[in-house]
Amino acid sequence: MKTPQITSENTSIDFDSKLIFAPYFLKRLFLIFLLCFVFKTTTFGQKIQTVGVNTNAKETSTKGVSISPAHFNLSLNPGDTKTYKINVDNTTNFKKQFEVNVYDFDMNGKGKSSFMQAGEGKYSLSKWLNISPTFIELKPKEKKEIAFSITVPTSDAGFKSAWSIIMVEEQKPRVKLDDPQNKNNTIALGIVPTFAFGVFIYQNPPNVTSNGIEITNFTFNDSDKSKSILIEAQNKGTGIAYCTSYIDLTNLDTGKQQRLKVKRFTILPDLIRDFVFELPEKMPQGNYLAVGVLDYGSAEEIQAAKLEFTLK
């Protein structure tokens, strides 16, 4: 199975030598676009991913392609088999083609993701997953479904958390490029803009521990440009955790209280993640108490930390 590729058309660059850096340049450009697009979507709660295409300047609404849901949080027992569906909706006036592939992904200690081929991940779910169809073509205004089934093995691997990502990648044909200046030393190089949707699949068998989240650092950062509070959290359990995090502030001089913006996130086993809460720009000077809270759905406990700081 090929990794995502980017096609080319309608650009020209003059060089006296061979364009040896082109594949690397295109690959890097695509990966930057792909990561910015895929991870812009949330991994908490049901969401619809949409790519808009304004096909008519006179139209007030934006047409595009949407896919739902953006992720699946599963809790299958070892030995279970179940089928799920992904909905793809083309509201544009153009035919669209998509290739459907599955990849593994991993994260380093600070939550930075990297893709890899199916079956290569330490917590690979792709080995138990089947997709049909692997290629779809949507006419204008047409909707279609992609089905995937998961069979969790009864071996030791089936009793552990696993995850993968299904990529729905737009396909466009290559267009022949002409030499615009009819020079022998001209290499025509271009880019066909395409897009891809990432649907995250998380599997947490019922036996795993998903309440092993701990706050490992809680600090106030004061700089000339901004002031913020950092919560560093680590998943020391064996399961995928779906958490809500927030900070309650109390002005110790006036008694006034406020809550900073609530953040929702997924944290995988062994992962450390940083969450930065920016303080309001016009926050009054004074002495403050901050209480940081991590709520991961446990009925018995939540994680909390506190600190005092002074705004000058």
C-alpha positions in Angstrom: 0.0 0.0 0.0 1.4 3.4 -1.0 1.7 6.3 1.4 -0.3 9.4 0.5 1.1 11.1 -2.6 0.6 14.6 -4.1 0.2 15.0 -7.9 1.5 17.9 -10.0 0.4 20.3 -12.8 0.5 23.9 -14.0 3.8 25.2 -12.7 7.2 25.6 -14.3 10.7 26.1 -12.9 13.8 26.7 -14.9 16.9 24.7 -13.9 20.1 23.9 -15.7 20.5 20.7 -13.8 18.2 17.8 -12.8 15.5 18.5 -10.2 16.8 16.0 -7.6 15.0 17.6 -4.6 11.5 17.5 -6.1 10.2 14.2 -4.5 11.4 15.3 -1.0 9.9 18.8 -1.4 6.5 17.4 -2.5 6.5 14.8 0.2 7.3 17.4 2.9 4.7 19.8 1.6 2.0 17.1 1.5 2.8 15.9 5.1 2.6 19.5 6.4 -0.8 20.0 4.8 -2.0 16.6 5.9 -1.0 17.0 9.5 -2.5 20.5 9.7 -5.8 19.2 8.3 -6.2 15.9 10.0 -5.3 17.0 13.5 -7.4 20.2 13.4 -10.4 18.0 14.2 -11.1 17.0 17.7 -10.8 13.5 19.2 -13.5 14.0 21.8 -17.2 13.8 21.1 -18.8 13.1 17.7 -17.8 15.5 15.0 -18.2 15.9 11.3 -15.1 16.9 9.2 -15.8 19.2 6.3 -13.8 20.6 3.4 -15.5 23.5 1.8 -15.3 24.4 -1.9 -16.9 27.7 -3.1 -17.9 26.7 -6.6 -19.9 29.9 -7.4 -19.1 33.4 -6.3 -22.8 34.2 -6.3 -23.7 31.5 -3.9 -23.9 32.5 -0.2 -23.3 29.0 1.2 -20.1 27.0 0.8 -20.3 23.6 -0.7 -17.9 20.8 0.1 -17.3 17.2 1.1 -18.0 16.1 4.6 -17.4 12.9 6.5 -18.8 11.6 9.8 -18.1 10.6 12.4 -14.6 11.9 12.8 -13.7 9.2 15.3 -14.9 6.0 17.0 -14.4 5.2 20.7 -14.9 1.4 21.0 -15.0 -1.0 23.9 -15.2 -4.4 22.4 -14.4 -7.6 24.3 -11.8 -10.1 23.0 -13.5 -12.3 20.5 -16.1 -9.7 19.4 -16.7 -8.8 15.8 -18.6 -5.6 14.9 -19.2 -3.5 11.8 -19.3 0.3 11.7 -20.1 2.8 8.9 -18.5 6.1 7.9 -20.7 8.5 5.9 -19.2 10.6 3.0 -21.3 13.4 1.5 -20.4 15.3 -1.6 -22.4 18.5 -1.8 -20.3 20.0 -4.6 -21.2 20.2 -8.3 -18.3 18.0 -9.2 -17.5 14.3 -9.2 -15.1 13.3 -6.4 -13.0 10.2 -6.1 -11.4 8.8 -2.9 -9.1 6.1 -1.9 -9.6 4.5 1.5 -6.6 3.3 3.5 -5.7 2.4 7.0 -2.6 3.5 8.8 -1.1 3.1 12.3 0.0 6.2 14.2 2.1 6.7 17.2 2.8 9.6 19.5 5.9 10.7 21.3 6.1 11.8 24.9 4.6 15.2 24.1 1.7 14.1 21.9 3.4 14.7 18.4 1.9 12.2 16.0 3.6 10.2 13.3 2.1 7.9 10.7 3.3 4.4 9.7 2.2 1.5 7.6 -0.7 -0.7 8.8 0.6 -3.3 11.3 3.7 -1.5 12.3 2.4 0.4 15.3 3.0 -0.9 18.9 -0.7 -0.6 19.6 -1.9 -1.4 16.1 -5.6 -1.9 15.5 -5.3 -2.2 11.7 -4.3 -5.9 12.0 -7.9 -6.6 13.1 -9.7 -4.3 10.7 -11.2 -4.8 7.2 -12.5 -1.9 5.0 -15.0 -2.1 2.2 -14.9 -0.5 -0.3 -11.3 0.8 -0.6 -12.2 3.2 -3.4 -15.4 5.3 -3.8 -16.6 7.7 -6.5 -19.3 10.2 -5.6 -21.3 12.1 -8.2 -22.4 15.7 -7.4 -24.8 15.7 -4.4 -24.2 12.0 -3.8 -23.7 10.3 -0.4 -22.0 6.9 0.2 -21.0 4.7 3.1 -17.7 3.1 3.9 -18.0 0.1 6.1 -15.2 -1.3 8.4 -15.4 -4.4 10.6 -13.2 -5.2 13.6 -12.5 -8.7 15.0 -10.8 -8.5 18.3 -8.5 -11.5 18.9 -8.7 -13.7 22.1 -4.9 -13.6 22.4 -3.1 -11.3 24.9 -3.2 -8.5 22.3 -7.0 -8.4 22.4 -6.9 -7.5 26.1 -4.9 -4.3 25.5 -5.8 -0.9 24.0 -5.3 -0.4 20.3 -5.8 2.3 17.7 -5.4 3.2 14.1 -6.6 5.9 11.6 -8.6 5.4 8.4 -7.6 7.9 5.7 -10.1 8.9 3.1 -7.8 10.5 0.5 -9.0 12.5 -2.6 -7.6 11.2 -5.9 -7.0 13.3 -8.9 -5.6 12.3 -12.3 -2.2 13.5 -13.3 -2.3 16.2 -16.1 0.4 16.3 -18.7 2.5 19.5 -18.4 3.8 21.4 -21.4 7.0 23.3 -21.5 5.7 26.9 -21.5 8.9 28.4 -22.9 9.9 25.5 -25.1 13.3 25.3 -23.4 15.2 22.1 -23.1 16.4 23.1 -19.7 13.0 23.7 -18.3 11.3 21.3 -15.9 7.6 21.7 -15.4 6.6 21.2 -11.8 3.2 21.8 -10.2 0.8 20.7 -7.5 -2.8 19.5 -7.7 -4.3 20.5 -4.4 -6.0 17.5 -2.8 -7.3 16.8 0.7 -7.7 13.9 3.1 -9.9 13.0 6.0 -8.6 11.2 9.1 -11.0 9.0 11.0 -9.5 7.9 14.3 -10.4 4.5 15.7 -9.7 3.8 19.4 -10.4 0.4 21.0 -10.5 0.1 24.8 -11.3 -3.4 26.0 -13.4 -3.4 29.2 -10.6 -4.9 31.3 -8.1 -2.1 30.8 -7.5 0.7 33.3 -8.4 4.1 31.9 -8.2 6.0 35.2 -4.4 6.1 35.5 -4.1 9.8 34.6 -1.8 11.9 36.8 -0.9 15.6 36.8 2.9 15.6 36.7 3.5 19.4 36.5 1.4 22.5 37.2 3.1 25.8 36.7 2.5 29.5 36.1 4.4 31.0 33.2 4.9 34.8 33.1 6.5 36.4 30.0 6.4 39.8 28.3 4.1 38.5 25.6 1.6 36.4 27.5 0.8 34.8 30.8 -0.4 31.2 31.1 -0.7 28.2 33.3 0.6 24.8 32.2 -0.9 21.4 33.1 1.3 18.4 32.3 -0.5 15.1 32.4 0.6 11.5 32.0 -1.4 8.4 31.3 0.1 5.7 33.6 -2.7 3.3 33.0 -3.2 0.6 30.4 -6.2 2.2 28.7 -7.0 5.1 26.4 -8.4 8.0 28.5 -10.9 10.6 27.4 -10.5 13.6 29.7 -11.8 17.0 30.5 -9.4 19.6 31.9 -10.1 23.0 33.3 -8.6 25.6 35.7 -10.5 27.5 38.4 -9.0 30.9 39.4 -9.7 32.8 42.6 -8.5 36.3 43.2 -7.3 36.1 46.9 -7.6 39.9 47.3 -11.2 40.2 46.1 -12.6 36.7 46.3 -13.7 36.8 42.6 -13.7 33.5 40.8 -13.6 32.4 37.2 -13.0 29.3 35.1 -10.6 29.2 32.2 -11.7 27.5 29.0 -12.5 23.8 29.3 -10.3 21.5 27.2 -11.2 18.0 26.1 -8.6 15.6 24.9 -7.6 11.9 24.3 -4.5 10.7 26.1 -3.0 7.3 25.1 -1.1 4.9 27.4 2.4 6.0 28.3 1.8 9.4 26.8 2.7 12.8 28.4 0.7 15.8 27.2 1.0 19.5 27.9 -2.1 21.7 28.1 -1.6 25.5 28.1 -4.3 27.8 29.5 -3.8 31.4 28.5 -4.8 34.0 31.1 -7.2 36.9 29.9 -5.2 39.9 28.7 -7.0 42.4 31.0 -6.9 40.2 34.1 -6.5 42.4 37.2 -3.3 42.5 39.1 -3.2 40.7 42.4 -2.7 37.4 44.2 -4.4 34.3 42.8 -5.1 30.7 43.6 -5.3 28.3 40.6 -6.8 24.8 40.9 -6.2 22.6 37.9 -8.6 19.6 37.4 -8.4 16.5 35.2 -11.7 14.6 35.0 -11.5 11.3 33.1 -14.9 10.0 33.9 -14.1 8.1 37.0 -17.0 8.0 39.5 -14.5 7.7 42.4 -11.9 10.4 41.9 -10.6 13.2 39.8 -7.0 14.6 39.6 -6.4 18.1 41.0 -3.5 20.4 41.7 -3.2 23.9 43.0 -0.7 26.8 43.0 -0.6 30.4 44.1 0.9 33.2 41.9 0.9 36.9 41.7 0.1 39.1 38.7 2.1 42.3 38.6 
